[in-house]
């Protein structure tokens, strides 16, 4: 699925991923291919992306995620990729 992680200033990540684990307000949750549509608020924590190249971690302060038809858009106030 296509994943884009955006801040107001830049694009932190754009690419394909097989799994995305996100820090939701009520706890962590995972998005996989063909996931049902979802919009959720995010809290401070780590986004874990799994792709063919391996795992990437993105530290965030807060934000929102939208998942529709295998396209995941994450909008955050700020963050860093590890």
N, C-alpha and C positions, 0 to 999 in steps of 0.2 A: 504494500500500500504506500501511497505517496505521503510523506510527512514534511511539513514546513513548520519551523519554529521561528517566530518573528518577534522582534522588539520594536518600539517606535523608531529606533535608529538604524537597525540592521536585521539581516537574516542570519540567525545563528546556525541553522541546519536546513537543508533541503535535499531530500533523497528518498530512496525506497527503504522500508523497514518491514520486518515480519511481525514485530511486536513493539508496543510502546506501553511502558508502565508509567503512570502519572500520579502525582500527589494530590488527590482530590480532597475537598474540604472534609468529607466524612471518612477519609482513608484512601489508601492507594488502590488503583484499579488498572486493569490491563485492557488495551485495545488490540485485537487481532484482525486479520483480513476478514472481510465480509461482516464486520461488527454492525449491529443495529445503529441507526443514527442516534447521536448523543451530543448534548451541549452540557458542559460542566465547569464549575469554578475550581480553580487550583489554589493550593496554599504553598507556603515555603517548603521546599524539598528538592528531590532529584527526579528528573525524567530519565528513564533508562530506555534507550533505543537499541533494538537488536536487528542487525542486518547481516548480509553475506560477509561483510568486512569485519564483523564482530560487534561488540557492545560499545556504546557511547553514553556518557552521563552528561546531563545538562542541569546545573544548579539554578533554581529559580526562586524568586521572592513570592510571586503570586501570578495569577493570570486566568485565562479561559481556554478551553479546548472545544473544538467542533469536529465531529467525525461524520462524514456523509459519503456514501458510495466509495469506500476505500481511499478517501482523501482526508487526512488529519491535519487540521490547522490549529497551532498552539500560539496564542498571543500572550506575551508576558511583558512585565514592566522592565525587566532586566535579568540578565543571567550570564552564565559562562559555560563553555563546553570543555569537558575533561576527557 
